């Protein structure tokens, strides 16, 4: 046994002797066939709570002496605490690690998420709800998914637990998904599996200690786009340790720098969530001692040391106290850094009265920890809202099986982006609106330099379907994508998303909805757990493609969740994107390139030249970098598609003469929208362009034999070789009598 294992075992023994938070919760649980009042309490407001539920709720609401002291300390400016990594090393390449055996365990609930209610919130009418029109009447502006493929299914490799705690992140070439307690690496271009699914604990193979033997879940995966590295984490040792691994390259199947941070011998750090920032990896967690809630706690991990694989430290300021609701750290999106020296913004759930977005600044100095600070920077009003207490209904089950909502906290992630002229921080949580669940989303500005403002916020609840467990992010243009679960008594849970363009009226998600996947079943029993979070991220390469992952069910069953991964784009920037013209283009040798116009509507143009490969050119009113062309009618094969300026060019082969080929354009710059159908007429030899090949075409060509090919006569160069010759006359003769409508 090495020194680390001895120390880790000592820490684990110390924690176990305390009769830990996880053990206390587990001691009150029963199997899914018989849920008790406590499981109802920690999932939602039960209609008739038992004495145990009331007692535990009061414990969560109470301010005991230690948490009161912590709250006072937080207000007075707490002192930084430095914790050194208990152990660190470099893993073997994950692609070379032998898969861990599947040791089946009893189906069970994952780490409990007790409902945290500080007692400060007061329900108010929702004045910013977007509650119409009906979903079926929403305009069809939302792009469809580009990819939609299966993620990790139950049992999560080794967990046999619920919920899956689904997160995922997109990197340079890969997409990595993690659940309780497994991970899988996919090719982001195709959705094909590259590695796994494998146990998250297997990342710590050979590491020793609790990260290898006692991983517990609540996983997070991030892609640090500033360093092109991955980060995977989960808690261990009954919520007393945080295990974090940082890849050594952009390849998630390679080697990883591995760390065990022992956070506390006594306090349990539940629901840990991490964000990337230039100077550190920042984490928040909900702190419990026994069943007493002690408030949120923020941590800063030494990113520079962890990227280098060196022993690292974290800096924290202790739990804030039970009056403070849960919090999330800002997670950087895009390649534009925050202002130099900007601290990370930690935002508290607006469960106070009147509701406000309270932004704390975490400034960390690993060289001189005493210079580190964690202070309230400012607040901005949140519009009033009503707390969701009811469970979420689903088709084909009784109300006892309805789904938990976790409506007491901000949902992962809190996505930050610097646009140069302003900064945006976007997030969401679940509220009650019109007697169903809706998603309150918001955008804060001025979070690092001030003043903090609530630039926009709204509750997305367009109809009677329940929407919850959301995740939101912005692309480089300021377009916003919001993914979520959707369910009701008439549908099984579904995976959907909506969005807004940067140019849409503020406080609206007006694009309608698209479906990544519609589940074929509903969840029964399973402690009513759903989520506990989902994940919307943005591709770091194009900084435009949204990726979303969460759970669903295939059948009506218990402990049988599935996960799905999908991506989409919302379009390119703030300008309009319209098809303005089209043409058939050929190069006539040294004479140059000439286009035959193809009208966007009405009667088609006529391509009279003979070629094996044609070029269909589509011109737009703004620059285009991607798009699709498909054949709606006629005989043709789409070849390579290229882009230059405002033009998209598709090669056509296999075209026969005397036909009309209709081409459909869509998904230009990833907007998912159709952009027009253009009919291309092909009639070889029709030099006059009158839709028939006859003697006048022959005479027209004969009249220009040996003349230079120009823009005035290029249609008579029927073989497009740059010369008008007898061969062109022969092409007319061969096709005489052919016509198109």
C-alpha positions in Angstrom: 0.0 0.0 0.0 1.5 3.3 -1.1 1.5 6.5 1.0 -1.4 8.0 -0.9 -3.5 4.9 -0.3 -2.7 5.0 3.4 -3.7 8.7 3.6 -6.8 8.1 1.5 -7.9 5.2 3.6 -7.4 7.3 6.7 -9.6 10.1 5.3 -12.2 7.6 4.2 -12.3 6.0 7.7 -12.6 9.4 9.3 -15.6 10.3 7.1 -17.3 6.9 7.6 -17.0 7.3 11.4 -19.0 10.5 11.2 -22.1 8.6 9.9 -22.1 10.6 6.7 -24.7 12.6 4.8 -25.0 9.9 2.1 -25.4 7.1 4.6 -28.1 9.0 6.6 -30.1 9.6 3.4 -29.6 6.0 2.3 -30.7 4.7 5.7 -34.1 6.4 5.1 -34.7 5.0 1.6 -36.5 2.0 0.5 -36.4 0.2 -2.8 -38.4 1.6 -5.7 -41.3 -0.7 -5.0 -42.0 1.2 -1.8 -41.1 4.9 -1.8 -41.3 6.6 1.6 -42.3 10.1 2.6 -38.7 11.2 2.8 -38.1 10.4 -0.9 -41.1 12.4 -1.7 -39.8 15.3 0.4 -36.4 15.6 -1.3 -37.9 15.5 -4.8 -40.7 18.0 -4.5 -43.3 19.5 -2.3 -45.4 16.5 -1.5 -49.2 17.2 -1.3 -49.4 15.8 2.2 -45.9 15.6 3.7 -45.4 13.2 6.6 -43.8 14.1 9.9 -40.5 12.9 8.6 -40.8 15.1 5.5 -41.8 18.1 7.6 -38.9 17.5 10.0 -36.3 17.2 7.3 -37.7 20.3 5.4 -37.4 22.3 8.6 -33.8 21.1 9.0 -33.0 22.3 5.5 -34.7 25.6 6.3 -33.2 26.1 9.7 -30.2 28.2 10.5 -28.2 26.4 13.0 -25.4 28.0 14.9 -22.6 26.8 12.6 -24.4 27.9 9.4 -25.3 31.2 11.0 -21.7 31.8 11.8 -20.8 30.9 8.3 -23.4 33.3 6.9 -22.0 36.1 9.0 -18.5 35.2 7.9 -19.6 35.3 4.3 -21.0 38.8 4.7 -17.9 40.1 6.6 -15.3 38.7 4.1 -14.2 35.1 4.8 -10.6 34.0 4.9 -9.3 31.8 2.0 -8.7 28.1 2.7 -6.0 26.3 0.8 -6.4 22.6 0.1 -3.6 20.6 -1.6 -4.4 17.7 -3.9 -4.2 14.5 -2.0 -2.6 12.7 -4.9 -1.9 13.3 -8.6 -0.4 11.3 -11.5 -0.8 10.7 -15.2 -3.0 7.9 -16.4 -2.3 5.4 -19.1 -4.0 6.1 -22.4 -7.7 5.4 -21.8 -7.9 3.5 -25.1 -5.4 1.0 -23.6 -7.2 0.6 -20.3 -9.0 -2.7 -20.0 -12.8 -2.4 -19.6 -13.9 -2.8 -16.0 -16.1 -5.9 -15.4 -19.9 -5.2 -15.2 -20.6 -6.1 -11.6 -24.4 -5.9 -11.2 -25.7 -4.2 -8.1 -29.2 -3.6 -6.8 -31.0 -0.8 -8.7 -30.8 2.2 -6.5 -31.2 6.0 -6.3 -28.1 8.0 -7.1 -26.9 10.6 -4.5 -29.9 12.4 -3.1 -30.6 16.0 -4.0 -32.6 17.3 -1.0 -34.8 20.1 -2.0 -33.2 23.3 -0.8 -35.7 26.0 0.2 -34.3 28.8 2.3 -37.8 30.2 3.1 -37.1 33.6 1.6 -38.9 33.2 -1.7 -42.5 34.5 -2.1 -44.6 33.4 -5.0 -45.6 36.2 -7.4 -47.5 36.4 -10.7 -45.2 35.7 -13.7 -45.2 38.9 -15.7 -42.8 37.8 -18.4 -44.3 34.5 -19.4 -44.3 33.6 -23.1 -47.5 31.6 -23.1 -48.8 31.6 -26.6 -49.6 31.0 -29.3 -50.2 27.2 -29.1 -47.3 25.1 -30.0 -48.9 23.9 -33.2 -49.3 27.4 -34.4 -45.7 28.5 -33.7 -43.8 29.5 -36.9 -41.6 26.8 -38.3 -38.4 28.8 -38.0 -36.4 26.5 -35.7 -33.9 24.4 -37.6 -34.1 20.6 -37.3 -31.3 18.6 -35.7 -28.2 17.9 -37.8 -27.3 14.8 -35.8 -29.3 12.8 -33.3 -27.8 9.6 -31.9 -28.0 7.4 -28.9 -25.8 8.1 -25.8 -25.1 5.9 -22.8 -28.1 3.8 -21.6 -28.9 2.4 -18.2 -27.1 1.1 -16.1 -24.5 3.8 -16.8 -21.9 1.0 -17.1 -21.6 0.2 -13.4 -24.0 2.5 -11.5 -27.4 0.8 -11.8 -28.8 4.0 -10.5 -31.1 6.9 -11.4 -31.2 9.6 -12.5 -28.4 9.6 -15.0 -27.0 13.1 -14.3 -26.4 13.5 -18.1 -23.7 16.0 -19.3 -21.8 16.2 -22.5 -19.3 18.5 -24.2 -18.0 18.9 -27.8 -14.3 19.3 -28.6 -12.1 19.7 -31.6 -13.1 16.4 -33.2 -14.9 14.5 -30.5 -18.0 14.6 -28.3 -17.7 13.2 -24.8 -20.8 12.2 -22.8 -20.8 11.3 -19.1 -23.6 9.9 -16.9 -23.8 8.2 -13.5 -21.1 6.6 -13.6 -19.9 6.1 -17.1 -18.3 8.0 -20.0 -18.2 7.5 -23.8 -16.3 9.2 -26.6 -17.9 9.8 -30.0 -16.8 11.1 -33.4 -18.5 14.5 -33.5 -18.8 14.4 -37.3 -20.7 11.1 -37.5 -21.9 10.3 -33.9 -20.0 7.0 -34.1 -18.6 5.6 -30.9 -14.8 6.0 -30.6 -14.3 4.6 -27.0 -16.6 3.2 -24.4 -19.0 3.3 -22.7 -16.6 2.8 -19.8 -16.7 3.4 -16.1 -15.6 6.9 -15.0 -13.7 5.3 -12.2 -11.7 3.4 -14.8 -10.1 6.8 -15.7 -8.4 6.4 -12.3 -7.2 2.8 -13.0 -4.0 2.3 -11.0 -4.4 5.6 -9.1 -5.5 4.0 -5.9 -7.7 5.5 -3.2 -11.2 6.6 -3.3 -11.2 8.0 -6.8 -10.5 4.5 -8.1 -12.6 2.6 -5.6 -15.4 4.9 -4.3 -16.5 7.2 -7.1 -20.1 8.3 -6.5 -21.4 10.3 -9.5 -22.7 13.8 -10.1 -20.2 13.8 -13.0 -19.2 16.8 -15.2 -17.4 16.9 -18.5 -16.0 20.1 -19.9 -13.8 21.0 -22.9 -11.3 23.7 -22.1 -11.2 25.4 -25.5 -8.4 27.8 -24.4 -6.0 24.8 -23.9 -7.8 22.2 -26.1 -8.1 19.8 -23.1 -10.9 17.8 -21.6 -12.0 17.7 -17.9 -13.9 14.9 -16.3 -15.0 15.0 -12.6 -17.2 13.1 -10.1 -17.4 13.1 -6.3 -16.1 10.2 -4.3 -15.8 9.0 -0.7 -19.4 9.7 0.2 -19.3 13.3 -1.2 -16.1 14.3 0.7 -13.7 14.1 -2.2 -13.8 15.6 -5.7 -11.9 13.5 -8.4 -10.8 15.6 -11.4 -9.0 14.5 -14.5 -7.6 16.8 -17.2 -6.6 15.3 -20.5 -3.0 15.9 -21.8 -4.2 16.5 -25.4 -7.4 17.2 -27.3 -7.9 13.4 -27.7 -10.1 12.1 -24.9 -8.9 8.6 -25.5 -5.3 9.5 -24.6 -3.6 10.1 -21.2 -5.0 12.3 -18.4 -3.6 14.2 -15.4 -5.5 12.8 -12.5 -6.3 14.4 -9.1 -8.0 13.6 -5.8 -9.0 16.7 -3.8 -10.2 15.8 -0.3 -12.6 18.6 0.4 -13.7 17.9 4.0 -13.8 15.2 6.7 -17.3 16.3 7.7 -19.1 18.3 5.1 -20.6 16.7 2.1 -20.3 18.6 -1.2 -23.4 17.7 -3.2 -24.3 18.7 -6.8 -20.8 19.9 -7.7 -20.7 21.9 -11.0 -17.6 23.2 -12.7 -16.8 26.1 -15.1 -13.8 26.9 -17.2 -12.1 30.3 -16.6 -8.6 31.5 -17.7 -7.1 31.5 -14.2 -8.8 28.5 -12.6 -11.5 25.8 -12.9 -14.3 27.1 -10.6 -16.7 24.8 -8.9 -19.8 25.3 -6.7 -21.4 22.7 -4.5 -24.3 22.5 -2.0 -22.8 21.8 1.5 -24.5 19.5 4.0 -23.4 18.4 7.5 -25.6 15.4 8.3 -29.0 16.5 6.9 -28.3 20.2 7.7 -27.9 22.5 4.7 -25.0 24.9 5.1 -25.3 26.8 1.9 -23.3 26.9 -1.3 -19.6 26.8 -1.4 -17.3 27.9 -4.2 -13.9 26.4 -5.1 -11.1 27.5 -7.4 -8.7 24.7 -8.7 -5.3 25.7 -10.0 -5.9 25.2 -13.8 -2.3 26.0 -14.8 -0.9 23.3 -12.5 -3.5 20.8 -13.5 -2.8 21.4 -17.2 0.8 20.7 -16.5 0.2 17.6 -14.5 1.8 19.1 -11.4 0.6 18.9 -7.7 -2.2 21.4 -7.4 -4.1 23.3 -4.8 -7.7 24.6 -4.5 -8.8 27.8 -2.8 -12.1 28.1 -1.1 -13.9 30.3 1.5 -16.2 27.8 3.2 -19.9 27.4 2.9 -21.9 30.6 2.8 -24.6 29.5 5.3 -28.1 28.1 5.1 -29.8 31.4 4.2 -28.0 31.3 0.9 -29.5 29.3 -2.0 -27.5 27.2 -4.4 -25.1 28.9 -6.9 -23.4 28.2 -10.2 -20.0 29.4 -11.5 -19.6 31.1 -14.9 -18.4 28.7 -17.7 -16.5 30.4 -20.6 -17.7 29.9 -24.1 -15.9 31.1 -27.2 -12.3 32.1 -27.8 -12.6 35.7 -26.7 -11.3 35.9 -23.1 -12.9 37.9 -20.4 -11.3 41.3 -19.6 -7.8 40.9 -18.3 -7.8 39.8 -14.6 -11.6 39.5 -14.6 -12.8 37.3 -11.7 -15.2 34.4 -12.1 -18.8 35.3 -11.6 -20.8 33.1 -9.2 -24.5 33.6 -9.4 -27.0 32.6 -6.7 -30.4 31.2 -7.4 -32.8 34.1 -7.2 -34.8 32.5 -4.4 -34.8 35.7 -2.2 -37.5 38.3 -1.9 -37.7 40.4 -3.8 -36.0 38.1 -6.3 -32.6 39.3 -7.5 -29.6 37.8 -9.4 -26.8 38.2 -6.9 -23.4 38.0 -8.5 -20.3 37.2 -6.4 -16.8 37.7 -7.7 -14.2 35.0 -7.0 -10.7 36.4 -7.5 -8.1 33.8 -6.9 -4.3 34.2 -6.4 -2.6 30.8 -6.1 0.9 32.4 -5.7 -0.4 34.4 -2.7 -3.6 32.9 -1.5 -4.3 35.6 1.1 -4.9 37.9 -1.9 -7.8 35.8 -3.0 -11.3 37.2 -2.4 -14.9 36.1 -2.7 -17.3 39.1 -2.4 -20.7 40.3 -3.5 -20.1 42.4 -6.7 -23.7 43.4 -7.4 -27.3 42.4 -7.9 -29.9 42.9 -10.6 -33.7 42.4 -10.3 -35.4 39.2 -11.4 -39.0 39.3 -12.3 -41.3 37.6 -9.8 -42.2 34.0 -10.3 -44.0 31.1 -8.7 -42.2 28.0 -7.3 -43.0 24.7 -8.9 -44.0 22.2 -6.2 -45.9 19.6 -8.3 -44.3 16.5 -9.9 -44.2 16.5 -13.8 -46.9 14.2 -15.3 -46.2 11.7 -18.1 -48.3 9.4 -20.2 -49.4 6.0 -19.1 -48.5 6.1 -15.4 -50.1 7.1 -12.1 -49.4 10.3 -10.4 -47.3 8.4 -7.9 -44.8 7.9 -10.7 -44.6 11.5 -11.9 -41.2 13.1 -12.3 -39.1 15.3 -10.0 -38.5 18.9 -11.1 -35.4 20.1 -9.2 -36.9 23.6 -9.3 -34.9 24.9 -6.4 -31.7 25.9 -8.2 -30.2 27.2 -11.4 -29.7 24.6 -14.0 -26.3 23.7 -15.4 -24.6 25.6 -17.2 -24.1 29.3 -16.5 -22.7 30.1 -19.9 -20.5 33.2 -20.2 -19.5 34.9 -23.5 -17.5 38.0 -24.3 -18.7 39.8 -27.4 -16.2 42.6 -27.2 -18.8 45.4 -26.8 -20.6 43.5 -24.1 -20.5 40.4 -22.0 -23.4 38.0 -21.6 -24.1 35.4 -18.9 -27.1 33.1 -19.6 -28.9 30.6 -17.4 -32.3 29.1 -16.5 -34.4 27.4 -13.9 -37.8 25.8 -13.7 -40.9 27.7 -12.5 -44.7 27.2 -12.3 -46.6 29.1 -15.0 -50.2 28.6 -15.8 -50.3 25.5 -13.7 -47.6 23.7 -15.6 -43.8 23.8 -15.6 -42.1 26.4 -17.6 -38.5 27.5 -18.0 -37.4 30.9 -16.8 -34.3 31.9 -18.8 -32.3 35.1 -18.4 -29.3 37.0 -19.8 -27.2 39.2 -17.5 -24.8 41.8 -18.7 -21.9 43.7 -17.1 -21.1 40.8 -14.8 -17.3 41.4 -14.6 -17.0 45.2 -15.0 -20.4 46.3 -14.0 -23.0 47.6 -13.7 -24.8 44.3 -13.6 -28.1 44.5 -15.6 -30.8 42.0 -16.4 -30.7 42.5 -20.1 -33.6 40.1 -20.8 -35.6 37.3 -19.2 -38.7 35.4 -19.9 -40.6 32.2 -19.0 -40.9 29.9 -21.9 -44.3 28.2 -21.6 -46.1 28.3 -24.9 -48.8 25.7 -24.1 -50.1 23.1 -21.7 -47.0 20.8 -22.0 -44.7 20.8 -19.0 -41.1 21.9 -19.9 -38.3 21.6 -17.3 -34.7 20.5 -16.7 -33.3 23.0 -19.2 -29.9 24.1 -20.3 -29.1 27.2 -22.3 -26.1 28.7 -24.2 -25.2 31.4 -26.8 -23.3 31.0 -30.1 -20.8 33.5 -31.4 -23.5 35.6 -33.1 -25.5 36.0 -29.9 -28.2 33.5 -30.9 -29.5 31.4 -28.0 -30.3 27.7 -27.8 -32.4 26.2 -25.0 -32.8 22.5 -24.6 -35.2 20.8 -22.2 -37.4 17.8 -21.3 -41.1 18.0 -22.2 -43.9 15.9 -20.9 -47.6 15.8 -20.0 -50.3 13.3 -19.2 -50.8 12.8 -23.0 -47.2 12.3 -24.1 -44.1 10.4 -22.9 -41.1 12.5 -22.0 -39.5 14.1 -25.1 -36.2 15.9 -25.8 -36.8 19.3 -27.4 -35.1 22.6 -28.0 -36.1 26.2 -28.9 -34.1 29.3 -29.5 -33.9 32.9 -30.4 -31.9 34.9 -33.0 -29.8 37.8 -31.8 -32.1 40.1 -33.8 -35.4 38.8 -32.4 -37.3 41.0 -30.0 -35.7 40.7 -26.5 -37.5 38.6 -23.8 -38.8 36.1 -26.5 -38.0 32.6 -27.7 -39.9 33.0 -31.0 -38.5 30.3 -33.2 -40.9 27.5 -32.2 -39.6 24.1 -31.1 -37.8 21.1 -32.7 -37.5 17.6 -31.3 -34.2 15.8 -30.9 -36.0 12.6 -29.8 -39.5 11.6 -28.6 -39.4 8.9 -26.0 -41.5 5.8 -26.5 -42.2 5.3 -22.8 -42.5 6.8 -19.3 -40.7 6.2 -16.1 -42.3 4.4 -13.2 -41.1 4.3 -9.6 -37.3 5.1 -9.7 -37.8 7.5 -6.7 -39.4 10.0 -9.1 -35.9 11.2 -10.1 -35.4 12.8 -13.5 -32.3 14.7 -14.7 -30.8 15.9 -12.4 -29.4 18.1 -15.1 -28.8 18.3 -18.8 -26.2 20.0 -20.9 -26.2 22.5 -23.8 -22.7 23.3 -25.2 -21.3 25.0 -28.3 -18.8 23.6 -30.7 -15.4 25.3 -30.1 -14.4 25.1 -33.7 -17.2 26.9 -35.6 -18.5 28.4 -32.3 -21.9 28.1 -33.7 -23.2 24.5 -33.5 -25.2 23.7 -30.4 -25.0 20.3 -28.8 -27.6 19.0 -26.3 -27.9 15.8 -24.3 -30.4 14.6 -21.7 -32.4 11.5 -20.8 -35.6 9.7 -22.1 -37.3 6.3 -21.8 -38.0 3.8 -24.6 -40.7 1.9 -22.7 -42.9 2.3 -19.7 -40.5 0.9 -17.1 -38.4 1.7 -14.1 -34.6 2.1 -13.8 -34.4 1.8 -17.6 -33.4 5.3 -18.8 -31.7 6.1 -22.1 -29.8 9.2 -23.2 -29.7 11.1 -26.5 -27.3 13.5 -28.1 -28.2 16.0 -30.8 -26.9 19.1 -32.4 -28.2 22.0 -34.5 -27.4 25.5 -35.7 -29.5 28.7 -35.5 -27.9 30.6 -38.4 -25.2 33.1 -39.3 -25.2 36.4 -37.6 -27.4 39.3 -37.5 -28.1 39.9 -41.2 -30.8 38.4 -43.4 -30.0 35.3 -45.5 -31.8 35.1 -48.8 -31.2 33.4 -52.1 -31.1 36.2 -54.7 -30.0 34.4 -58.0 -29.0 31.1 -59.5 -27.1 30.1 -62.6 -25.6 27.2 -64.5 -21.8 27.8 -64.9 -19.2 26.3 -67.3 -15.7 27.3 -68.3 -15.1 27.6 -72.0 -11.4 26.9 -72.2 -9.3 30.0 -72.6 -12.3 32.1 -73.4 -13.4 32.2 -69.8 -16.3 31.2 -67.6 -19.9 32.0 -68.6 -23.2 31.6 -66.7 -26.7 30.9 -67.9 -29.2 32.4 -65.5 -31.8 30.2 -63.8 -34.8 32.2 -62.6 -35.9 31.6 -59.0 -39.5 31.2 -59.9 -41.6 30.6 -63.0 -40.3 29.0 -66.2 -36.8 27.6 -65.9 -33.7 28.8 -67.7 -32.2 26.5 -70.4 -28.7 25.1 -70.2 -27.9 24.2 -73.9 -24.2 23.2 -73.5 -23.0 19.7 -73.5 -20.9 18.6 -70.5 -20.4 15.6 -68.1 -20.2 17.9 -65.1 -22.3 21.1 -64.6 -22.0 23.7 -61.9 -25.2 24.9 -60.2 -24.4 28.3 -58.6 -26.6 29.9 -55.9 -26.0 33.5 -54.9 -27.1 34.9 -51.5 -27.3 38.3 -50.0 -24.6 37.6 -47.4 -21.5 35.4 -47.1 -22.1 31.7 -47.0 -19.8 29.0 -45.5 -22.0 26.0 -45.4 -25.2 24.6 -46.9 -27.0 21.7 -48.6 -28.4 21.0 -52.1 -30.7 18.1 -52.9 -32.4 16.9 -56.0 -36.2 17.3 -55.8 -37.0 16.1 -59.3 -35.1 15.1 -62.5 -32.0 13.0 -63.0 -28.8 14.3 -61.4 -26.3 13.5 -58.8 -25.0 16.1 -56.4 -21.2 16.2 -56.2 -18.9 18.4 -54.1 -20.3 21.7 -52.8 -18.0 24.7 -52.5 -18.4 28.2 -51.1 -16.9 31.5 -52.1 -18.1 34.9 -50.8 -21.9 35.0 -51.1 -22.0 32.0 -53.5 -22.6 28.2 -53.1 -21.7 26.0 -56.0 -22.9 22.4 -56.4 -21.4 20.0 -59.0 -24.0 18.0 -61.0 -23.3 14.8 -62.8 -25.5 12.2 -64.5 -27.7 14.9 -66.1 -29.5 13.8 -69.2 -30.7 16.2 -72.0 -34.2 17.3 -72.5 -35.2 17.4 -68.8 -35.8 19.8 -65.9 -33.9 19.2 -62.7 -35.2 21.0 -59.6 -32.7 21.6 -56.9 -33.6 22.4 -53.2 -31.3 24.6 -51.1 -31.4 24.5 -47.3 -29.4 24.8 -44.0 -27.3 27.7 -45.3 -24.8 28.6 -42.6 -26.4 26.0 -40.5 -29.7 27.8 -40.1 -31.7 24.7 -40.8 -34.1 26.7 -43.1 -35.1 26.0 -46.7 -33.9 28.7 -49.0 -35.6 28.0 -52.2 -36.2 25.5 -55.0 -34.7 26.3 -58.4 -35.5 24.6 -61.7 -32.6 24.0 -64.1 -33.6 23.2 -67.7 -31.2 21.1 -69.7 -31.6 20.9 -73.5 -28.4 20.3 -75.4 -28.3 22.2 -78.7 -30.9 24.8 -77.8 -28.6 27.7 -78.7 -31.5 30.1 -79.0 -32.9 29.2 -75.6 -36.5 28.8 -76.9 -36.9 25.3 -75.3 -36.7 23.4 -78.5 -33.8 22.3 -80.8 -34.5 23.1 -84.4 -33.1 24.5 -87.6 -32.8 28.1 -86.3 -30.3 26.9 -83.7 -28.3 25.2 -86.4 -28.2 28.5 -88.4 -27.3 30.5 -85.4 -24.3 28.4 -84.7 -23.2 28.3 -88.3 -23.3 32.1 -88.4 -20.6 32.4 -85.7 -18.2 29.6 -86.7 -14.6 30.7 -86.0 -15.8 33.8 -84.1 -14.3 34.5 -80.7 -16.4 33.2 -77.8 -17.8 36.2 -75.8 -20.6 36.9 -73.4 -22.8 37.6 -76.4 -22.4 34.2 -78.2 -21.1 31.7 -75.7 -24.3 29.7 -75.9 -23.2 28.7 -79.5 -20.0 27.1 -78.1 -22.0 24.0 -77.3 -19.1 21.8 -76.3 -17.7 24.6 -74.1 -14.2 24.3 -75.5 -13.7 28.0 -76.1 -14.2 27.8 -79.9 -17.3 27.8 -82.2 -16.8 25.2 -84.8 -18.5 22.6 -87.0 -18.5 20.2 -83.9 -21.0 22.6 -82.3 -23.2 22.5 -85.5 -23.2 18.7 -85.3 -24.4 18.8 -81.6 -27.4 20.7 -82.8 -28.1 18.2 -85.6 -27.8 15.3 -83.1 -30.4 16.8 -80.8 -32.8 18.3 -83.4 -36.4 17.8 -82.4 -35.8 17.6 -78.7 -37.7 20.0 -76.4 -38.6 20.7 -72.8 -41.8 22.2 -71.4 
